[in-house]
Amino acid sequence: MIRLLSTVSLAALMLAACTPEAAEPAAVDAVAEIASAEAAPPVAPEGFQTAYSLESENYAVQLDIDPAILAFDPALAYRLWSYGKTSLDELAVSADEGRKMADEDAATSGEKSWFMGYTLEIAHKATGVFDDVISVSDTVATYTGGAHPNYFLGGGIYRKGEADALPLSTFIADPAAFGELAIKALAVEKQERGYADEPATIESSLEELLAPTTDAPDVYKGRFVFAPSSEAGKIGGITLVFSPYDIGSYAEGAYEVTLPASDLAPLLTEAWAPRFGGEPIVEEEEPVTEEQ
């Protein structure tokens, strides 16, 4: 089954790998709950900035919120910013504690300090504004002294004035058929990356990985965004995003596949079917930096 945390503190997730023994951080959905909260913070105060960063000899952390999010819904932008800032501040504290511990160990053992600088970068980017909703992609890249850096991808669709991302069921009336489309698209992507297995074998493996569980009944929660369309005012499709480890090894990297509006047409809810159309416009993503 796909490894998930249905409710997770991003700060706790990042800090969980903050030990010298941390080899490969668990493949969890780091950003599925990133903008959810029991009580939303107030609307962004006057002078609110969408970027935040800190740097010292022990850490370098950075947070970027797409200005388009602020323009669409200041409360959403501020909520994302507040959540991210807390995570960055906590990682900075953890890095200072890690350096102190490493220096003490080195002084006692006479060996070289095991500490390596921590990094954490969080970015929220609008993939499109569609009337009353905005599509936001999330990227978290981190290094806390493990075997290698790691990164997590996510995304959600937010209606103006609402705190939580809309569930997939808002747009998709036939989840089973949607799952079949997703698995076939992911299987094709795996083949293009050099998988030698037969398509049926790959699809069978993906079906097992993406099977709903009691803890994660909605495996696509926090893992999809809207793709812009070649037809003005329409939604071109739904892009699914999976982090390293979600459906493959770390070496495979992340997976992003777009299901076009034409394929989704029979599956869409009555309210949303008219809002999809045209061909999806998929931007080429810049590779995630993994410098230590």
GINORGI-V766619 format. One record per pair of residues at least 24 apart in sequence whose C-alpha atoms are under 7 Angstrom apart, sorted by the first residue. I is the first residue (numbers start at 0). GAP is how many residues later the second one is. D is the distance in Angstrom with one decimal. If there is no record, write none. Layout:
i=I gap=GAP d=D
i=I gap=GAP d=D
//
This chain:
i=0 gap=207 d=5.9
i=0 gap=208 d=4.3
i=0 gap=209 d=6.2
i=0 gap=210 d=6.2
i=1 gap=207 d=4.7
i=1 gap=208 d=5.7
i=1 gap=244 d=6.1
i=2 gap=24 d=6.1
i=2 gap=25 d=5.6
i=2 gap=243 d=6.6
i=3 gap=24 d=4.7
i=3 gap=25 d=5.5
i=3 gap=212 d=6.9
i=4 gap=24 d=6.1
i=5 gap=209 d=6.7
i=5 gap=210 d=6.1
i=6 gap=26 d=6.3
i=7 gap=25 d=6.5
i=9 gap=24 d=6.9
i=9 gap=77 d=6.3
i=10 gap=76 d=4.2
i=10 gap=79 d=6.6
i=14 gap=76 d=6.4
i=16 gap=127 d=6.2
i=17 gap=126 d=5.0
i=17 gap=127 d=6.5
i=18 gap=126 d=6.5
i=19 gap=94 d=6.8
i=19 gap=125 d=5.5
i=19 gap=126 d=6.2
i=20 gap=125 d=6.6
i=21 gap=123 d=7.0
i=21 gap=124 d=4.6
i=22 gap=123 d=4.7
i=22 gap=124 d=4.7
i=23 gap=122 d=6.4
i=23 gap=123 d=6.1
i=26 gap=217 d=6.8
i=26 gap=218 d=4.9
i=26 gap=219 d=5.7
i=29 gap=122 d=5.9
i=30 gap=107 d=6.7
i=30 gap=122 d=6.9
i=30 gap=123 d=5.5
i=30 gap=191 d=6.7
i=31 gap=122 d=6.1
i=31 gap=189 d=6.4
i=31 gap=190 d=3.9
i=31 gap=191 d=6.9
i=32 gap=189 d=6.9
i=34 gap=44 d=6.4
i=34 gap=45 d=5.5
i=34 gap=129 d=6.8
i=35 gap=127 d=6.2
i=35 gap=128 d=5.2
i=39 gap=39 d=6.8
i=39 gap=123 d=6.5
i=40 gap=38 d=6.1
i=41 gap=33 d=6.6
i=42 gap=31 d=6.0
i=42 gap=32 d=4.3
i=42 gap=35 d=6.7
i=43 gap=30 d=5.5
i=43 gap=31 d=5.7
i=43 gap=34 d=5.1
i=49 gap=31 d=6.9
i=57 gap=37 d=5.9
i=57 gap=38 d=6.2
i=57 gap=41 d=6.9
i=57 gap=59 d=4.8
i=57 gap=60 d=6.4
i=58 gap=33 d=6.2
i=58 gap=36 d=6.3
i=58 gap=58 d=5.1
i=58 gap=59 d=4.6
i=58 gap=60 d=5.6
i=59 gap=58 d=6.5
i=59 gap=59 d=4.9
i=59 gap=60 d=6.7
i=60 gap=27 d=6.0
i=60 gap=58 d=5.5
i=60 gap=59 d=4.7
i=60 gap=60 d=5.6
i=61 gap=58 d=6.5
i=61 gap=59 d=4.8
i=61 gap=60 d=6.3
i=62 gap=58 d=5.9
i=62 gap=59 d=4.8
i=62 gap=60 d=5.8
i=63 gap=58 d=6.4
i=63 gap=59 d=4.8
i=63 gap=60 d=6.4
i=64 gap=58 d=6.0
i=64 gap=59 d=5.0
i=64 gap=60 d=6.5
i=65 gap=58 d=6.0
i=65 gap=59 d=4.9
i=65 gap=60 d=6.3
i=67 gap=58 d=6.4
i=68 gap=57 d=6.3
i=72 gap=87 d=5.9
i=72 gap=88 d=6.9
i=83 gap=38 d=6.9
i=87 gap=32 d=6.8
i=115 gap=29 d=5.7
i=117 gap=25 d=5.5
i=117 gap=26 d=4.7
i=117 gap=27 d=6.8
i=118 gap=24 d=5.1
i=118 gap=25 d=6.6
i=126 gap=99 d=6.8
i=126 gap=100 d=6.7
i=127 gap=100 d=6.2
i=129 gap=103 d=6.9
i=131 gap=27 d=5.8
i=131 gap=28 d=6.0
i=132 gap=24 d=6.5
i=132 gap=25 d=5.4
i=132 gap=26 d=4.3
i=132 gap=27 d=6.0
i=133 gap=24 d=5.4
i=133 gap=25 d=6.5
i=134 gap=90 d=5.5
i=134 gap=91 d=5.7
i=135 gap=89 d=6.5
i=136 gap=88 d=6.5
i=142 gap=149 d=6.7
i=148 gap=141 d=5.7
i=148 gap=143 d=6.9
i=150 gap=92 d=7.0
i=151 gap=91 d=5.0
i=152 gap=88 d=6.4
i=152 gap=89 d=6.3
i=152 gap=90 d=5.3
i=153 gap=68 d=5.4
i=153 gap=69 d=4.8
i=153 gap=70 d=6.8
i=153 gap=87 d=6.2
i=154 gap=67 d=5.1
i=154 gap=68 d=5.3
i=154 gap=69 d=5.2
i=154 gap=70 d=5.5
i=155 gap=66 d=5.5
i=155 gap=67 d=7.0
i=155 gap=68 d=5.9
i=155 gap=69 d=5.5
i=156 gap=68 d=6.4
i=166 gap=54 d=6.7
i=170 gap=97 d=5.6
i=170 gap=98 d=5.4
i=170 gap=101 d=5.8
i=171 gap=95 d=5.7
i=171 gap=96 d=4.6
i=171 gap=97 d=5.4
i=172 gap=94 d=5.5
i=172 gap=95 d=5.4
i=172 gap=96 d=4.9
i=173 gap=93 d=5.3
i=177 gap=89 d=7.0
i=182 gap=24 d=6.9
i=184 gap=72 d=6.6
i=185 gap=71 d=6.6
i=208 gap=38 d=6.6
i=226 gap=53 d=5.6
i=226 gap=54 d=6.1
i=226 gap=55 d=6.4
i=227 gap=52 d=5.7
i=227 gap=53 d=5.3
i=228 gap=48 d=6.9
i=228 gap=49 d=5.5
i=228 gap=50 d=5.4
i=228 gap=51 d=4.7
i=228 gap=52 d=5.5
i=229 gap=48 d=5.3
i=229 gap=49 d=5.2
i=229 gap=50 d=6.3
i=229 gap=51 d=6.4
i=230 gap=46 d=6.6
i=230 gap=47 d=4.9
i=233 gap=41 d=5.4
i=233 gap=42 d=5.2
i=233 gap=43 d=5.5
i=234 gap=40 d=6.1
i=234 gap=41 d=4.5
i=234 gap=42 d=5.9
i=235 gap=24 d=6.0
i=235 gap=25 d=5.3
i=235 gap=40 d=6.0
i=235 gap=41 d=5.6
i=235 gap=42 d=5.6
i=235 gap=43 d=5.2
i=235 gap=44 d=3.9
i=235 gap=45 d=6.8
i=236 gap=24 d=4.5
i=236 gap=43 d=5.6
//
